[in-house]
């Protein structure tokens, strides 16, 4: 019964939404593509019937053209097939975005393999202390690799990021606008990506996915397994980075490329800290604390945009500690958890987001 309930929930949250938003594709500004959405069901049916009848791909496609189009030349037919592929590619992106947005509603925080389920199991089996002991010498390392075929151009990634947010908010107007943008944005780079391009594509995910995700995961582990006498170490979660550093025979991975990637990893994490600090300062507006955080914000700004100042992990942590002391002594520790979360992320990511593996 539980499986059936999950299937029904998936149908409501993903399949139904896809059908609704998919209808927006009909009005997308494709060149010579106004009827693609209407032709797709016919192509699907011809393909299904042709496959069952053991017809060749050529026979299936020719039958589709003869029955449902008036195209005569091979050039016209090839162009239509290419446009169909483009259309389907964007449908896949829409479906993925809807599924991503529905993930929190489809999966419980106590599902198998989650932090809460692990804690519950350790408690039931009287292994809670043993688990805490293991956490003292246990760590995982998430290593990022890259290949030119494994990611979209940055322009498409930014649209996908906005599209997921719009779907979460059920904003049909914004979704329609983003799908129109997606319809006119190329999915393929004109030139083969350089190792630096590959690195920048992965860094995009570091900034807009992993910074928050890993920060939240560590906070959950700390709150679940931590005690007054034990706090899981921030280096429980480590990150490795291959693009621009791996010497696997790629002649384009040079010392200069490695330096550029290391620089981008450095600047990107500082930008994430700067954005995070901007949100913090909206809450921590208390006298003394506000001034310390403003100075830290200025230091980060100078390190990012002027690049005249070098800022270390210790510099950032010392400023946070100074703010925490004032917050505790003068403001009853209000919003102390927000500063603690920021401090934990600095301990996890340092000043280079990930270790550049060479």
C-alpha positions in Angstrom: 0.0 0.0 0.0 2.9 2.4 0.9 4.4 1.8 -2.6 1.0 2.6 -4.2 0.7 5.8 -2.2 4.2 6.9 -3.3 3.3 6.2 -6.9 0.2 8.3 -6.6 2.1 11.1 -4.9 4.7 11.0 -7.7 1.9 11.2 -10.3 0.3 14.2 -8.7 3.5 16.1 -8.0 5.6 15.3 -11.1 3.6 13.7 -13.9 0.5 16.0 -13.6 2.7 19.2 -13.3 4.7 18.1 -16.3 1.5 17.7 -18.4 0.4 21.2 -17.3 3.7 22.9 -17.9 4.5 20.9 -21.0 1.5 22.6 -22.7 3.5 25.8 -22.5 6.0 24.4 -25.1 3.3 24.8 -27.7 3.9 28.6 -27.7 7.7 28.6 -27.6 9.6 30.8 -30.0 11.3 28.0 -32.0 12.2 28.7 -35.6 9.9 26.6 -37.8 8.8 24.5 -34.8 5.3 25.6 -34.1 3.8 22.1 -34.8 6.5 20.0 -33.1 4.4 19.4 -30.0 1.6 18.1 -32.2 3.8 15.8 -34.3 5.5 14.1 -31.3 2.6 11.8 -30.3 2.4 10.6 -34.0 6.1 9.9 -34.1 5.8 8.0 -30.8 3.0 5.9 -32.1 4.6 5.1 -35.4 7.8 4.2 -33.5 6.0 1.9 -31.1 4.0 0.1 -33.8 7.0 -0.1 -36.1 9.2 -1.6 -33.4 6.5 -4.2 -32.6 6.3 -5.0 -36.4 10.1 -5.4 -36.5 10.5 -2.5 -38.9 13.9 -0.8 -39.4 14.4 2.7 -38.1 14.5 4.0 -41.7 11.1 2.4 -42.4 9.6 3.8 -39.3 10.8 7.4 -39.9 9.8 7.3 -43.6 6.3 6.1 -42.7 6.0 9.0 -40.2 7.1 11.5 -42.8 4.7 10.1 -45.4 1.7 9.9 -43.1 2.0 13.1 -41.1 4.1 15.6 -43.0 4.3 17.1 -46.5 8.1 17.3 -46.5 9.8 16.1 -49.7 13.5 16.8 -49.5 16.0 15.0 -47.3 17.3 18.3 -46.0 13.8 19.2 -44.8 13.3 15.9 -43.1 16.7 16.0 -41.4 16.0 19.5 -40.2 12.7 18.4 -38.7 14.3 15.4 -36.9 16.9 17.8 -35.5 14.2 20.2 -34.3 12.4 17.2 -32.7 15.5 16.3 -30.8 15.9 19.9 -29.6 12.3 19.9 -28.5 12.6 16.6 -26.6 15.8 17.8 -25.0 14.0 20.7 -23.5 11.1 18.5 -22.3 13.6 16.4 -20.5 15.0 19.5 -18.8 11.5 20.5 -17.7 10.8 17.0 -16.3 14.1 16.9 -14.4 13.4 20.3 -12.9 9.9 19.3 -11.8 11.2 16.1 -10.3 14.0 18.0 -8.5 11.5 20.5 -7.1 9.3 17.7 -5.8 12.1 15.8 -4.1 11.4 17.1 -0.5 7.8 16.1 -0.8 8.5 12.7 -2.2 11.1 11.7 0.3 10.8 11.8 4.1 13.7 12.9 6.3 13.4 9.5 8.1 13.6 7.4 4.9 16.2 4.6 4.8 19.7 5.9 4.5 18.9 9.3 6.0 20.7 10.8 9.1 17.5 10.5 11.2 17.0 6.9 10.3 20.6 6.1 11.0 20.2 7.7 14.5 17.0 5.8 15.1 18.6 2.5 14.1 21.7 3.1 16.3 19.4 3.9 19.2 17.3 0.8 18.8 20.4 -1.4 18.5 22.1 0.3 21.4 25.0 1.4 19.1 24.6 5.2 19.6 27.9 5.6 21.5 29.7 3.3 19.1 28.4 5.4 16.2 29.6 8.6 17.9 33.0 7.0 18.5 33.2 6.1 14.8 32.3 9.6 13.7 35.5 10.8 15.4 37.7 9.0 12.8 35.3 8.8 9.9 35.1 11.0 6.8 33.7 11.0 3.3 35.3 12.8 0.3 33.1 13.9 -2.5 35.3 14.1 -5.6 34.1 16.1 -8.6 35.1 15.0 -12.1 34.1 16.4 -15.5 33.7 15.5 -19.1 32.5 17.8 -21.9 29.4 15.7 -22.5 28.3 15.6 -18.9 27.1 19.2 -18.4 25.1 22.0 -20.0 26.6 25.3 -20.8 26.6 27.8 -17.9 23.8 29.8 -19.6 21.5 26.8 -19.5 22.5 25.9 -16.0 21.4 29.3 -14.8 18.0 28.9 -16.5 17.6 25.5 -14.8 18.4 27.0 -11.4 15.7 29.6 -11.9 13.3 27.1 -13.4 13.4 24.9 -10.3 12.7 27.9 -8.1 9.8 29.0 -10.2 8.3 25.4 -10.1 8.7 25.3 -6.3 6.7 28.6 -6.3 4.2 27.3 -8.9 4.7 30.5 -10.8 3.2 29.7 -14.2 4.1 33.2 -15.6 7.8 32.8 -14.7 7.9 29.2 -15.9 6.5 30.3 -19.2 9.1 33.1 -19.5 12.0 30.7 -18.6 10.8 28.1 -21.1 10.8 30.7 -23.8 14.3 31.6 -22.8 15.3 27.9 -22.9 13.7 27.6 -26.3 16.1 30.1 -27.8 19.2 29.2 -25.8 21.6 26.7 -27.4 22.3 23.5 -25.4 25.6 22.8 -27.2 28.8 24.9 -27.0 30.1 26.1 -30.3 33.6 25.0 -29.4 34.8 22.1 -27.3 35.0 23.2 -23.6 38.5 23.9 -22.3 39.5 22.4 -18.9 38.8 25.8 -17.4 35.3 25.7 -18.9 34.7 22.2 -17.4 35.9 23.5 -14.0 33.7 26.5 -14.1 30.6 24.3 -14.9 31.3 22.2 -11.8 32.0 25.3 -9.7 28.5 26.5 -10.6 27.1 23.5 -8.8 29.5 24.0 -5.8 28.1 27.5 -5.3 24.5 27.0 -6.0 23.9 23.4 -4.7 26.7 22.0 -2.6 27.4 25.1 -0.4 23.9 24.9 1.1 23.4 21.1 0.8 26.6 20.1 2.6 26.2 22.9 5.1 22.6 21.6 5.9 23.8 18.0 6.0 26.6 18.7 8.5 24.2 20.7 10.7 21.8 17.8 10.7 24.5 15.3 11.7 25.8 17.7 14.4 22.3 18.2 15.8 21.4 14.6 15.6 24.5 12.9 17.0 26.1 15.8 18.9 26.1 16.0 22.7 27.4 18.4 25.3 30.7 16.5 25.3 30.9 15.6 21.6 30.6 17.5 18.3 31.2 15.8 14.9 34.2 17.4 13.2 33.5 19.6 10.2 36.1 17.7 8.2 33.6 14.8 8.3 32.7 15.9 4.8 35.6 16.7 2.5 35.6 17.7 -1.2 38.0 16.9 -4.0 38.2 18.5 -7.4 39.7 17.0 -10.6 39.0 19.4 -13.5 42.1 21.5 -14.2 44.3 19.4 -11.9 44.2 15.8 -13.1 47.3 14.9 -15.2 45.6 12.2 -17.2 47.4 13.0 -20.5 45.2 15.9 -21.5 47.7 18.3 -23.1 45.4 21.3 -22.4 45.8 20.8 -18.6 48.8 23.0 -18.0 50.3 24.6 -14.9 48.6 27.9 -15.9 45.2 26.2 -16.1 45.7 24.6 -12.7 46.5 28.0 -11.3 43.4 29.5 -12.9 41.2 26.8 -11.5 42.6 27.1 -8.0 42.0 30.9 -8.3 38.4 30.3 -9.3 37.8 27.8 -6.5 39.1 30.5 -4.1 37.1 33.4 -5.5 33.9 31.3 -5.7 33.9 30.2 -2.1 34.5 33.8 -1.0 31.5 34.9 -3.1 29.4 32.2 -1.3 30.6 33.5 2.1 29.9 37.1 1.0 26.3 36.2 -0.1 25.8 34.2 3.1 27.1 37.0 5.2 24.7 39.4 3.5 21.7 37.3 4.7 23.2 37.0 8.2 23.6 40.8 8.6 19.8 41.2 8.0 19.2 39.3 11.2 22.3 40.2 13.3 21.8 43.9 13.3 22.8 44.3 17.0 25.3 46.9 18.2 28.9 45.5 18.2 28.0 42.4 16.2 26.8 44.4 13.2 30.1 46.3 13.0 32.3 43.2 13.2 30.3 41.5 10.4 30.5 44.7 8.3 34.3 44.6 8.6 34.3 41.0 7.6 32.1 41.7 4.6 34.4 44.5 3.6 37.4 42.2 3.9 35.7 39.6 1.7 34.7 42.2 -0.9 38.3 43.4 -1.1 39.6 39.9 -1.5 37.1 39.1 -4.2 36.9 42.2 -6.3 40.1 44.2 -5.6 42.2 41.1 -4.9 44.6 43.3 -3.0 44.0 41.6 0.3 44.6 37.9 1.1 42.1 36.5 3.5 42.6 33.2 5.3 40.2 30.7 7.0 41.6 31.8 10.3 40.9 35.5 9.5 37.2 34.7 8.8 36.8 32.4 11.8 38.4 35.0 14.2 35.9 37.6 13.0 33.0 35.2 13.5 34.3 34.3 17.0 34.5 37.9 17.9 30.9 38.4 16.8 29.8 35.3 18.7 31.4 36.6 21.9 29.6 40.0 21.7 26.4 38.2 20.8 26.7 36.0 23.9 27.8 38.6 26.4 25.6 41.6 25.3 22.6 40.2 23.4 21.6 36.9 25.1 23.0 34.8 22.3 20.1 35.7 20.0 20.5 34.1 16.6 23.7 32.4 17.8 22.8 29.3 15.7 23.0 31.4 12.5 26.6 32.4 13.2 27.5 28.9 14.2 26.2 27.6 10.9 28.3 30.1 9.0 31.3 29.2 11.1 30.8 25.5 10.3 30.7 26.1 6.6 33.9 28.1 6.7 35.5 25.1 8.5 34.2 22.7 5.9 35.1 24.6 2.8 38.1 26.7 3.9 39.1 29.3 1.3 39.2 27.1 -1.8 35.8 25.2 -1.8 37.5 21.9 -2.6 41.0 20.2 -2.7 42.3 20.5 -6.2 43.6 17.0 -6.8 46.7 16.9 -8.9 
